[in-house]
Amino acid sequence: MLDDWLSATLDGSVAGRPASGRLPGGRYRLHGEGILELVPDVAASDARSVVISAGIHGNETAPIELVGELLAALEAGRVALGAPLLVILGNIPSIRAQTRFVTTNLNRLFRRGLDQEGEEPERARALMHAVDSFFARHHHCPLHLDLHTAIRDSRYPRFAVEPYTEGEAGTQPRSAWRALAAAGMQAVLLQHRHSWTFSHYSRHYHAAEAYTLELGKVRPFGANDLDALDGMRSWLATLAQGVPPAGGDVADLRFFQVAFELMRTSDAFRLTFAEDVANFSEFAVGERLAEDEKAGPFVVEEAPLSVVFPNAQVELGARAVLLVRPCDVPG
């Protein structure tokens, strides 16, 4: 069942299949389309309660392929299930269409009390409910890894975004950075405010350790270099087994803090640099980065800034770019 769950979900053939069953060392249960829970017969002593999500943006395929590999290994018994897992396939219609989203960006909708209507808001509510229920059942050292790929090149192709959390609760233990380094991450971006992404939801409402993980660049199914993600593959396997992860060298990570967030506030908004500029590209003091009919121009002051996630074509009122600066290792 597990080894073809992803493909069956995407081609719409899950209906009529068993909603629960056995796998080596545990059992599975489907909680809705694209929502799969795995529970071990006996949890390992170091097991965490882990949410693994992929496909929140439908054209980001490498994470879906990684999740497929993990499920196949669990089904075959090559990886022994030792921890409770909630595996989520996010925006199924957009995955089928190979588009980022259908009508609106799903990864800005994970907030309780959401009053929007439509396909993506309904999906956000279903996924929030699934996470709430999972962490209510399994609440030991909760962790959420939301797996993505970026729409552009990057100076650091594999990087983590840590959601914002107020006060001391926002400080991760140094062991978290060692795990990210061992998983092949190259940089960490520390968010500066609430962003209502899926990883932020688990961090904010459930105090889970949570990350949005960018695993390279968007490519179609079959064109991803999964060998470059071997560290992440290993981390997912150890989490599924409930064993401690490998510890990498924190010195291999570069840390950045958001300094500014530019929003698209008018139809006349534009970014003044090339559309294909790579994430973490740096701009010197005095350079103009954006122009907007309402907000006016934005010019770099005081110290250089690097751009992350630039996209001038977002919806009105949405974030068009993050501007970041290097910072010390937190914690």
MARLUMVEX-990076 format. One line per 5 residues: number of its first residue (from 1); their letters; for each residue x, y, z of N, C-alpha, C. Coordinates in steps of 0.1 Angstrom, whole numbers. Layout:
NUM) a) X:Y:Z:X:Y:Z:X:Y:Z ~ ...
! end
This chain:
1) mlddw) 8:-12:0:0:0:0:9:13:0 ~ 19:13:9:26:26:11:35:29:-1 ~ 40:19:-8:50:21:-19:43:28:-31 ~ 30:27:-32:23:34:-43:13:44:-38 ~ 13:48:-25:3:57:-20:4:71:-27
6) lsatl) 16:76:-29:18:89:-35:12:89:-49 ~ 15:79:-58:10:78:-71:-5:76:-72 ~ -10:68:-62:-24:65:-62:-31:78:-58 ~ -26:86:-49:-32:98:-45:-33:108:-57 ~ -22:109:-64:-21:118:-75:-30:114:-87
11) dgsva) -31:101:-89:-40:98:-100:-54:95:-96 ~ -57:97:-83:-71:96:-79:-76:82:-77 ~ -67:72:-75:-72:59:-74:-71:53:-60 ~ -70:62:-50:-70:58:-36:-83:53:-31 ~ -94:59:-37:-107:55:-33:-109:40:-35
16) grpas) -115:33:-25:-117:19:-25:-106:11:-19 ~ -94:17:-17:-83:10:-10:-86:10:5 ~ -79:1:12:-81:1:27:-76:14:33 ~ -84:19:43:-80:31:49:-70:29:61 ~ -68:17:64:-58:13:75:-53:0:72
21) grlpg) -41:-3:78:-35:-16:76:-22:-17:83 ~ -15:-28:80:-2:-31:87:9:-28:77 ~ 21:-25:83:33:-24:76:44:-30:86 ~ 56:-34:81:65:-39:90:68:-31:102 ~ 65:-36:114:68:-29:126:57:-19:131
26) gryrl) 46:-18:124:36:-9:128:23:-9:120 ~ 16:2:119:3:2:112:2:16:106 ~ -6:17:96:-9:30:89:-24:33:89 ~ -27:45:87:-41:49:86:-42:62:78 ~ -51:62:68:-54:74:60:-64:83:67
31) hgegi) -61:95:68:-70:105:75:-76:114:65 ~ -76:111:52:-81:120:42:-71:120:30 ~ -75:126:19:-67:126:7:-53:132:10 ~ -42:125:8:-29:130:10:-25:131:24 ~ -31:124:34:-28:125:48:-27:111:53
36) lelvp) -14:107:57:-11:94:61:-4:94:74 ~ -9:86:83:-3:84:97:3:70:98 ~ 15:70:103:22:57:106:25:57:121 ~ 22:46:127:24:44:142:31:31:144 ~ 43:31:151:50:19:154:43:10:164
41) dvaas) 46:-3:163:41:-12:174:48:-8:187 ~ 61:-5:186:69:-2:198:77:10:194 ~ 75:22:201:83:34:197:97:32:203 ~ 107:37:196:121:37:200:122:47:212 ~ 132:45:220:134:54:232:136:68:228
46) darsv) 142:71:216:145:84:212:135:89:202 ~ 124:82:200:114:86:190:109:100:192 ~ 107:107:182:100:120:182:87:119:174 ~ 78:128:177:65:129:169:68:138:157 ~ 67:132:145:73:139:133:62:141:122
51) visag) 61:153:118:53:156:106:62:159:95 ~ 60:152:83:68:154:71:58:158:60 ~ 59:171:55:50:175:45:58:179:32 ~ 51:176:21:57:179:8:46:183:-1 ~ 49:190:-12:39:194:-22:30:205:-18
56) ihgne) 33:213:-8:25:224:-4:25:234:-16 ~ 35:234:-24:35:241:-37:36:229:-47 ~ 27:229:-57:26:217:-65:37:214:-75 ~ 45:224:-78:56:222:-88:69:218:-81 ~ 69:216:-68:81:213:-61:82:198:-59
61) tapie) 89:191:-68:87:176:-69:98:168:-62 ~ 110:174:-60:120:166:-53:116:161:-39 ~ 110:170:-31:105:165:-18:95:153:-19 ~ 87:154:-29:77:143:-31:84:130:-34 ~ 94:131:-42:102:119:-46:109:113:-34
66) lvgel) 115:122:-25:121:118:-13:112:110:-4 ~ 100:116:-2:90:110:6:86:96:1 ~ 85:95:-12:82:82:-19:92:72:-16 ~ 105:76:-16:116:67:-13:114:62:2 ~ 112:71:11:110:68:25:99:58:27
71) laale) 88:60:21:76:51:23:79:37:17 ~ 86:37:5:89:24:-1:99:16:8 ~ 108:23:15:118:17:24:111:11:36 ~ 101:19:41:93:14:53:85:2:49 ~ 79:3:37:70:-8:33:78:-21:31
76) agrva) 90:-20:26:99:-31:23:106:-36:36 ~ 106:-28:47:113:-32:59:127:-28:59 ~ 132:-21:49:146:-16:48:148:-5:59 ~ 138:2:62:138:11:73:127:7:83 ~ 132:5:96:122:-1:106:115:11:112
81) lgapl) 102:11:112:94:21:118:95:21:133 ~ 100:32:139:102:33:153:96:46:159 ~ 90:54:151:84:67:156:71:70:149 ~ 62:77:155:50:81:149:53:92:138 ~ 47:90:126:49:99:115:36:104:110
86) lvilg) 34:116:106:23:121:98:29:126:85 ~ 26:119:74:31:123:61:20:130:53 ~ 23:142:48:13:150:42:17:153:28 ~ 8:151:18:10:156:4:0:168:3 ~ 6:180:1:-1:192:4:-12:196:-6
91) nipsi) -8:202:-17:-18:208:-26:-19:199:-38 ~ -28:189:-37:-29:178:-46:-33:183:-60 ~ -43:192:-61:-47:197:-75:-35:204:-82 ~ -27:211:-74:-16:219:-81:-5:209:-84 ~ -3:198:-77:7:188:-80:3:182:-93
96) raqtr) -10:178:-94:-15:172:-107:-13:181:-119 ~ -15:194:-116:-13:204:-127:1:209:-129 ~ 10:205:-120:24:209:-120:25:225:-120 ~ 17:231:-111:17:245:-109:20:248:-94 ~ 25:260:-91:28:264:-78:15:263:-69
101) fvttn) 4:269:-74:-9:268:-67:-20:269:-77 ~ -32:267:-73:-44:268:-82:-49:282:-82 ~ -53:288:-70:-59:301:-70:-51:310:-61 ~ -45:305:-50:-38:314:-41:-27:305:-34 ~ -17:312:-28:-5:305:-22:-10:298:-9
106) lnrlf) -10:285:-10:-14:277:2:-5:280:14 ~ 8:282:11:17:284:22:17:298:29 ~ 6:305:28:3:317:35:-10:316:43 ~ -16:304:44:-29:303:49:-30:296:62 ~ -19:292:68:-20:283:80:-21:291:93
111) rrgld) -33:296:95:-36:304:107:-50:301:112 ~ -52:298:124:-65:295:130:-74:307:128 ~ -87:304:126:-96:315:123:-96:320:109 ~ -89:313:100:-89:316:86:-103:317:81 ~ -107:328:74:-121:330:70:-122:331:55
116) qegee) -111:328:47:-111:328:33:-119:315:28 ~ -124:316:16:-131:305:10:-124:301:-3 ~ -125:289:-7:-119:284:-19:-111:271:-17 ~ -105:266:-28:-99:253:-27:-87:252:-18 ~ -78:262:-19:-66:262:-10:-70:265:4
121) perar) -78:275:7:-82:277:21:-88:265:28 ~ -97:257:20:-103:245:25:-92:235:28 ~ -82:234:19:-71:225:22:-63:229:34 ~ -60:241:35:-53:246:47:-60:242:60 ~ -73:244:60:-81:240:72:-80:225:75
126) almha) -80:217:64:-79:202:66:-65:198:71 ~ -55:205:66:-41:201:71:-39:206:85 ~ -44:218:88:-43:222:102:-49:213:112 ~ -61:208:108:-68:198:117:-60:185:118 ~ -54:181:107:-46:169:107:-35:170:117
131) vdsff) -28:181:116:-16:184:125:-21:185:139 ~ -31:192:142:-37:193:156:-40:179:162 ~ -46:171:154:-50:158:159:-38:149:161 ~ -28:150:152:-16:142:153:-8:145:166 ~ -6:158:168:2:163:179:-6:161:192
136) arhhh) -19:160:192:-27:156:204:-25:142:207 ~ -24:133:197:-21:119:200:-7:116:203 ~ 2:123:196:17:120:198:24:134:200 ~ 28:136:212:33:149:215:47:149:221 ~ 55:138:219:68:138:224:78:144:215
141) cplhl) 84:155:219:95:162:211:90:165:197 ~ 79:172:195:73:173:182:82:181:172 ~ 82:176:160:91:181:149:83:182:136 ~ 84:193:129:77:194:116:87:198:105 ~ 89:190:95:98:193:84:89:195:72
146) dlhta) 88:208:67:80:211:55:90:212:44 ~ 90:203:34:100:202:24:96:209:11 ~ 105:217:6:102:225:-6:114:225:-15 ~ 112:231:-27:123:235:-36:120:249:-40 ~ 130:257:-43:129:271:-47:127:273:-62
151) irdsr) 121:284:-66:118:286:-80:130:292:-87 ~ 141:295:-80:153:301:-86:166:295:-81 ~ 177:298:-87:190:294:-82:193:300:-69 ~ 203:295:-62:207:301:-49:221:299:-46 ~ 227:309:-40:241:307:-35:242:296:-25
156) yprfa) 231:293:-18:230:281:-9:218:273:-14 ~ 220:264:-23:208:257:-28:200:250:-18 ~ 206:245:-6:198:239:4:199:247:17 ~ 187:253:20:187:261:32:174:259:40 ~ 175:262:53:164:261:62:158:275:65
161) vepyt) 145:276:66:139:288:72:133:284:85 ~ 138:291:96:132:289:109:121:298:112 ~ 109:294:115:98:303:118:101:311:130 ~ 94:323:130:96:332:141:88:327:153 ~ 94:329:165:87:326:177:91:337:187
166) egeag) 82:341:195:85:352:205:93:347:216 ~ 102:356:222:109:354:234:118:342:234 ~ 120:336:246:130:325:248:125:313:240 ~ 112:312:238:107:300:230:113:299:216 ~ 118:311:211:123:311:198:137:306:196
171) tqprs) 144:303:207:158:299:207:159:284:206 ~ 164:279:195:166:264:193:178:260:199 ~ 179:247:204:191:242:210:202:240:199 ~ 214:241:202:225:240:193:225:227:185 ~ 219:216:192:218:203:185:209:204:173
176) awral) 200:213:173:191:215:161:200:219:149 ~ 209:228:151:218:232:140:227:221:135 ~ 232:213:145:240:201:141:233:192:132 ~ 220:189:135:212:180:127:210:186:113 ~ 207:199:112:206:205:99:218:204:91
181) aaagm) 230:206:97:243:206:90:245:191:85 ~ 242:181:93:244:168:89:235:164:78 ~ 223:170:77:213:167:67:217:174:53 ~ 228:182:53:232:188:41:227:202:39 ~ 221:208:49:217:222:48:230:231:47
186) qavll) 229:242:40:241:250:39:239:264:45 ~ 226:268:48:223:281:54:210:280:62 ~ 209:289:71:196:290:79:192:305:79 ~ 179:307:75:173:320:75:164:321:87 ~ 166:331:96:158:333:108:147:343:105
191) qhrhs) 135:338:106:124:347:103:122:358:114 ~ 116:369:110:116:381:119:102:384:124 ~ 92:377:119:78:379:123:69:368:119 ~ 57:367:124:48:357:120:46:357:105 ~ 46:345:99:44:344:84:33:335:80
196) wtfsh) 28:327:89:16:318:86:19:308:75 ~ 31:303:75:35:292:67:31:279:74 ~ 32:267:67:29:255:74:38:252:86 ~ 51:254:84:61:251:95:58:261:106 ~ 55:273:103:52:283:113:40:279:121
201) ysrhy) 30:273:115:18:268:122:22:259:133 ~ 30:249:130:34:239:140:43:245:151 ~ 51:254:147:59:261:157:51:270:166 ~ 42:278:161:34:288:168:24:281:177 ~ 16:272:172:5:266:179:8:254:187
206) haaea) 19:247:184:22:234:190:36:234:197 ~ 44:245:196:57:246:201:66:236:196 ~ 64:231:184:72:221:177:85:227:172 ~ 95:220:172:107:224:163:102:222:149 ~ 104:233:141:98:232:128:107:241:118
211) ytlel) 107:236:106:115:243:95:108:242:82 ~ 109:252:74:107:251:59:121:248:53 ~ 122:237:46:135:233:41:135:234:26 ~ 143:242:21:145:244:6:156:234:1 ~ 152:225:-8:161:214:-11:165:215:-26
216) gkvrp) 170:227:-30:174:229:-44:163:237:-52 ~ 164:235:-65:156:243:-74:144:234:-80 ~ 133:241:-83:121:234:-88:125:227:-101 ~ 121:215:-102:123:207:-115:112:197:-116 ~ 109:192:-128:98:183:-130:101:169:-124
221) fgand) 91:161:-122:93:148:-118:103:140:-127 ~ 112:133:-121:122:126:-128:135:133:-132 ~ 135:146:-130:146:154:-134:154:159:-121 ~ 151:154:-109:157:159:-97:170:151:-94 ~ 180:157:-89:192:151:-85:191:147:-70
226) ldald) 185:135:-67:183:131:-54:196:128:-46 ~ 206:124:-54:219:121:-47:224:134:-40 ~ 221:146:-44:225:158:-37:218:159:-24 ~ 207:151:-22:199:152:-10:201:140:-1 ~ 212:133:-2:215:121:5:214:124:20
231) gmrsw) 219:136:24:219:139:39:205:140:44 ~ 196:146:36:182:147:40:175:134:40 ~ 179:126:30:173:112:29:177:104:42 ~ 189:106:47:194:99:59:187:104:71 ~ 185:117:72:178:123:83:163:118:84
236) latla) 156:118:73:142:113:73:142:98:78 ~ 152:90:73:152:76:77:154:75:92 ~ 164:83:98:166:82:112:154:86:120 ~ 148:97:116:135:101:123:125:91:122 ~ 123:84:111:113:73:110:116:61:119
241) qgvpp) 129:59:121:134:48:130:133:52:145 ~ 133:65:147:133:70:161:146:69:168 ~ 157:71:160:171:71:165:176:85:164 ~ 186:88:172:192:102:171:199:104:158 ~ 197:117:153:204:120:140:219:121:141
246) aggdv) 225:121:130:239:124:129:241:139:133 ~ 253:142:138:256:156:142:266:161:132 ~ 263:172:125:272:178:116:279:190:123 ~ 287:197:115:295:208:120:288:221:118 ~ 284:228:128:276:240:127:284:250:119
251) adlrf) 297:249:119:305:259:111:303:258:96 ~ 297:247:92:293:245:78:281:253:74 ~ 273:258:84:261:266:81:264:281:81 ~ 257:288:72:257:303:73:243:307:78 ~ 243:317:87:231:321:93:228:336:88
256) fqvaf) 215:338:86:210:351:81:198:355:89 ~ 196:368:91:184:373:98:177:383:88 ~ 164:382:88:156:391:80:157:405:85 ~ 161:414:76:162:428:80:150:436:75 ~ 145:433:63:133:440:57:125:430:50
261) elmrt) 112:433:49:103:425:41:95:435:32 ~ 97:434:19:91:443:10:78:437:5 ~ 67:445:5:54:440:1:50:446:-12 ~ 43:440:-20:37:446:-33:24:453:-29 ~ 25:466:-28:14:474:-24:6:481:-35
266) sdafr) 12:480:-48:5:486:-59:8:478:-72 ~ 0:480:-82:2:474:-95:15:478:-101 ~ 20:490:-97:32:496:-103:45:491:-96 ~ 44:482:-86:55:477:-79:64:469:-88 ~ 78:472:-87:87:464:-94:100:463:-87
271) ltfae) 107:452:-89:121:450:-84:130:454:-94 ~ 141:461:-91:149:468:-100:161:459:-105 ~ 163:447:-99:173:438:-103:168:427:-113 ~ 176:419:-119:173:409:-128:163:399:-122 ~ 153:395:-130:143:385:-126:149:372:-122
276) dvanf) 161:368:-128:166:355:-125:178:356:-114 ~ 179:366:-107:189:367:-97:188:356:-86 ~ 199:351:-82:199:339:-73:195:344:-59 ~ 189:335:-51:187:337:-37:200:340:-30 ~ 200:349:-20:212:353:-13:222:361:-21
281) sefav) 218:366:-32:227:375:-39:227:388:-31 ~ 240:394:-30:242:406:-22:242:419:-30 ~ 236:429:-24:236:442:-30:242:452:-21 ~ 250:462:-26:258:471:-18:250:483:-14 ~ 255:490:-4:249:502:1:248:512:-11
286) gerla) 236:518:-12:233:528:-22:226:522:-34 ~ 225:509:-35:218:503:-47:203:503:-44 ~ 195:506:-55:180:507:-54:175:493:-57 ~ 167:487:-49:162:473:-51:148:473:-55 ~ 140:483:-52:125:482:-55:120:496:-57
291) edeka) 109:497:-65:101:509:-67:87:505:-66 ~ 79:514:-59:65:512:-57:57:525:-57 ~ 46:525:-63:38:537:-65:34:543:-51 ~ 31:534:-42:27:538:-28:38:539:-19 ~ 47:529:-18:57:529:-8:70:537:-12
296) gpfvv) 71:539:-25:83:546:-30:94:537:-32 ~ 106:542:-35:118:534:-37:124:528:-25 ~ 131:517:-26:138:511:-15:153:511:-19 ~ 161:517:-11:176:518:-13:183:512:-2 ~ 193:504:-4:201:498:6:209:509:14
301) eeapl) 207:508:27:214:517:36:222:510:47 ~ 232:516:52:240:512:64:249:500:61 ~ 244:489:55:252:477:53:246:469:41 ~ 254:461:34:248:453:23:236:445:27 ~ 228:442:17:216:433:19:216:422:9
306) svvfp) 212:410:12:210:399:3:195:397:1 ~ 191:393:-11:177:390:-14:174:375:-14 ~ 162:372:-8:157:359:-7:143:358:-12 ~ 139:349:-20:125:347:-25:120:359:-32 ~ 128:366:-41:122:377:-48:112:373:-58
311) naqve) 101:380:-58:90:377:-68:81:389:-69 ~ 83:397:-79:75:409:-81:61:407:-85 ~ 58:394:-90:45:392:-95:35:385:-85 ~ 38:387:-72:29:381:-62:16:389:-62 ~ 6:384:-55:-7:391:-54:-5:404:-46
316) lgara) -13:414:-48:-13:426:-41:-14:424:-26 ~ -5:430:-18:-5:428:-4:3:417:1 ~ 9:409:-9:18:398:-5:33:402:-5 ~ 41:394:1:55:396:2:62:394:-12 ~ 70:404:-16:77:404:-29:91:400:-27
321) vllvr) 97:402:-15:111:398:-13:115:400:1 ~ 123:391:6:130:393:19:144:398:17 ~ 148:407:25:161:413:25:168:409:38 ~ 180:403:37:186:396:49:200:400:50 ~ 205:399:62:220:401:65:225:389:73
326) pcdvp) 238:387:72:244:376:80:243:379:95 ~ 242:368:103:242:370:118:249:359:124 ~ 251:360:137:258:349:145:249:337:147 ~ 256:326:151:248:314:153:239:316:166 ~ 226:314:164:217:316:176:220:305:187
331) g) 216:308:198:216:298:209:229:297:216
! end
